[in-house]
């Protein structure tokens, strides 16, 4: 249903021009046309035959009421068009996301070890414990976009950044131990996380530049490049022959403003390839400004994620806006329509009167009959 609140004017001050025609008509001098006159000795006879009364001096033509009304309407619609009326659409709610969280999960063979204790239940595998905790973690990050990287012999992007946490959990649940290989290429996984974060920061300004959003909308949105970028890494072993050593990858991440939280899961007493290299884990976290944690049970892993949520509180905001569409063309169309209607009526009236006999013709005909 139409209401006056659905229209606003971009330049309402232009309505001050509405009385301009009246001022022009009231204070400006009349337009004068000089015409040559012919003096004849039988002027009195012409006056008597034509039935017209002669006047002395200039004759000032005054517009008729219908002419004033037509001109006033045309001027009104032109001023309305200049004020640029905007049609306001239905209010829309838009969400603003605060952080990009990339979760990096180790899928090496050791993640199948069933050494994670669960209160009141049998031990479960490390990967199962990670999945269970991430379900609760995602529910606490309603204002953030989540991404997922899985790694083993190589690193793979399982889920790009998305605000659809249900889809993100679905992709997480599809992961299986050793689907990316048996070893632990931690450095390569960090390198991929940095690349994804960097690509997102590059795409954001381009998308903003190419968008056709209104000014109110664009000022309310926040650039992805300005978002706080956080990586959470879960691993249960040391790095095995990554192309990029984890500490070198950490230095690159720090230079690009990416914070990395490291979570070491599993028994710290293990040795060999499955041993936890806490020096590297602590070093990566320290270089990037993150924190390093250890967890050997589901309770401890939950506590770790709760601590990360405190360190990286979820940032979420929403705002409403109304799409605006200019409808100035409607006022211009009305003004042109009125002009052509009046012009057509004047032409028709002139044509009609030209077919009617004048008073002079009637008088001459009458005299001729007499």
N, C-alpha and C positions, 0 to 999 in steps of 0.2 A: 504494500500500500504506500502510495506517495505521500510524503510529508515534507514540509519546508526544511526540516533538518537534514534532508537528503541532498540539499543543494548548498554549496558555498561558493563565494566569489573570490577569485585570486586578487583582483584589484578593485575592492569595493569603493575606494575613494573616487573612482571615475564617475560614480553616480552624482557627484557635484556638478557634472556637465549637463544634467537634465534641464535646468532653467536657461541654458545658453541661448536657444532660439528665441525665447521671450525677451531676453536682454537685447539681442540683436534687433528684433522687431520694434522694441520700445525706444531704444536710444540711437540706433543708427539712422542716417538720413534715407529717405525713400529713393528708390532708383528712378531716375528721370530719363525720359525719352523725348527728344525734340522732334517735332514733325512740322513740315511746311504746311501753310494754310493758303487757301485760295479765296480771295474776296470777290463776291459776286453781287450785282445790284438787286438780285431777286432772292436774297437770303431769307427774308420774312416769308415769302411764298414757300420756300423749301421747308422751313420750320413748320409751317401750317400743314403742309402735305405729309411730312414724316411723322408728325405727332410727338416729336422729341422736344425737350426743353433745353435750350443752350445754356452753358455755364461759362463764367469768365475764369481765366487762370487755369492752373494745372488740375487734372483729375487724378485723385489718388485711389488706386484700386485696392479694395479690402477683400481678403479671403473670406469665403463663406464658412459657415459652421462646420459642414462636412469636410471641407478642405483642411480646416484647423485640426479637426480630430484625426484625419488621416495622416497629416504631417507629424502630429504629436505621437501617434502610435509608431510610425516608422522611426522617429528619433529615439523613442523609448527602447525599441528592440535593438537599435544600433548601439546604444549606450550599454545595454545589458550584454551584448556580444563583446564589447570592448572590456567590460569588467571580468570577462572570462568565467562564466558559470561552470562549476565542476560538479559532476554527479558522483555522490559518495556511495560506494558499494557496501555490501554487508560487512560488518566488522569481522576480521580474521585474526586468529591467534597464531603467533609464530614463536617457536622455541629457539632459544639461543644456547648452544652447547659450550661448556667451559673448557674441558680438557680432552686431549687425545691420549688414551691409555692403550699401549701396545703390550699385550701379554705374550710372552715367549715361553713355550713349554718344551721341555726336553722329552723326546720319545725314544731315547736309546734303550737298549735291551734291559738295562738295570732298573728301568722304571716299572718293570713287571714284578719286582721283588715285593712279596707280601709281608712287609714288616711295619706297616702303619697301623697302629693300634686305634681301635674305636671303642669308646666306653660302652659296655654291655653287649659287645658283638665280637666276632672273630676279626683277625687282622685282615686288612685289605691291601691291594697293590698301591704303590705310590701314585700311579696315574689315576686310579679311581679316587683316591683321596683328593688329588688336585682338582678333578672334575667336580666333586661334591662341594668343595670349598668355593670354587669359582662360581657356582650357581648362586650361592649366598652373596658373594662379592659383587656380582653383576647387578643384583637387586638393589644394592646400596649406591650404584653409580648411575642413577636415573638421568643426571644431567651431562653425562660424558659419552663420547664415542669410544667404542672398544674395537681393537684389532687383535688378530691372532696369528702368531708365527709358530710353526712346528719345526723342530730340527733334530737331526741325528747325524747321518753321514753328510747331509747338506741341509740347508734351511729353506723352508717354503712358506709362502704367504697363504695361510688357510682362509683368513677372513680380512678383507680391507676394513678400514675404519667405518663403523656403522653405528647409528643410534638405535637400531633394531636389535635389542639384546637377546630376544628369543631366537632370531636367526643366528646370532653369534654363538649362543649355547648349542644350537643344533649342529653347527660346524665343529664345535669343540667335542661334542659327544661322538662324532664320527671318527675321531682320531683313535688310533690303536698303537700299542707298543711296537717299535721297530718298523713302522710303516715308512719312516724316513731313514732307516738304516740303524745299525747297532751302535755306532760310535757317537761321540759327543763333540760336534763342531760348534762350540760355544761362540768363538770369535766370528764365525761366518753368520751365525744367527744375529749377533749384535750389529754386524755390518748391514744385514738386510733390514733390520729395524730402523737403523739410521737412514737408509735409502728411502724407505717408505715415508718416514717422517719428513724428510727433505722434499720429496715429490709433492706431498700434501701442502707444504709451505709454499711451493712454487705455483701449484694449481690454483690456490685460493685467490690471489690478486687478479689472475686472468679471468676466473669465473666472475669475480665482482665487476671487472671492467666490462665484460660482455653482457652482463645482466641488464634487463630493462625495468628494474624495480624503480619505484618512485623514490624521491629524495628522503621522505620520512622513513621509508622502509630501510634504505641503504644506510642511513645514519644509525639506525637501531641495531643493525647486524654487526657482529664481531668477526673480524678476519681470522681465518684459520691460522694464518701466520703468527697471530698474536696469542694463540692459545698456548697453555702450558703443556709441554710434551713430556710424557712420562713413559718409561719402559719398565715392566716388571718381568724378571727372568726367574724361572724355576728350573733348577738343574740338580742332578744327583751325582755328577761326576766331574772330572777335570777335562780341560780342553784337549782334543786329540787332533793335532795337525791341521788346524784351521788355516786358511789362506791369510787371514788377518788375525794376529794375536789379540786376545780379549783386551789387554791393557792398551794396545794401540787403538783398537776400536773405541775404547772408553775415552781416549783423548779427543778423537774426532767428534764423539757425541757431546762432550763438554764444550767444544768450540762452537757447536750449533745449538746450544741451550737445551739439550736433551738430558733429562735426569733418569738414572737407571737404579732401580732397587733390585738387589740380588737376594734370592731365597734359595738356600742350600737345603735340600731335603734328603733324608736318609741317615744312616748310621755314620757318624764322623770317624768311626774306628775302622772303616773299610780301607783296603789298600789296593794298589795296582791302578788299572784304568778307571775303576769305579770309585777311587778315593776322592774325597772332596778337597780341592785345592783352595783352602780358605784364604790363602795369601792373594790369589788372583781374584776371588770373589770379593774380598774386602777392598782390594785395590780398585776394581771397577766401580764399586759403589762410592768410594771416597773421591775418585777423580771426577765423577759426574755430579757429586753433591747428593747422592742417594744414601740409602742405608742397606746394610747387609744383615740377613737373618738366617737362623737355623731352625729347622723343624723336623722332628722325628715321629710325630703323631698328628692325628687329625685335630686334636685340641690345640696343639702348638701352632699348626698351620692356620687355623682359624684366628688365633691370637695375632699371628703375623699380619694377616690381611686386615684385621681390625686396626692394627698399628699403622699400616700403610694408608688406610682410610683417614686416619687422623692427620698423618703427614700430608696427604693430598686430598683435602676435603672436596667433595663433589661441588661443582659450580654449575648452577642452573638458573636460568631466567627465562621468562616469557613476556611477550609484549603483544599488544593488539594494534592493528592499523586498519584503515579503510582504503581500499583502492579508489583512485580518483580518475574520472574520465571527463574530458572537456566536452561540453554540449553547446559551445558558443555558436556552432553552425546552425542550430535550431532557431536562434534569434535572428540570424542573418537571413535564413530562409523565410521567416515570417515577414521581415521587413521588405524583402524583395517581392514576396507574394502580395502584400498589401499595395505596394507600388504598382505592380502590373494590373491588379484589379481596378484600382482607381484610374490608371492610365487607359485601360480598356473602356471603362464607363465614360470617361471624357470623350474618347474617340467616337463611341457609339452615340453620345448625346449630340456631338457636333454633326455627325452624319444625319441624325434624326432631324435636327433643327434645319439643316440645309435643305431638307425635303419639304419643310413646311413653308407656306407663303408668308412673307413679312407683312407688317402693318402697312407699309407703303404700297405693296402690291394689292392688298385688299382695298385700300383707299382709292387707288387708281382704277381698280376694277369697278368699284362702286360708282365712281364719277362717270366711268365710261358707260355704265348701264343707264345712268340718269340722262 
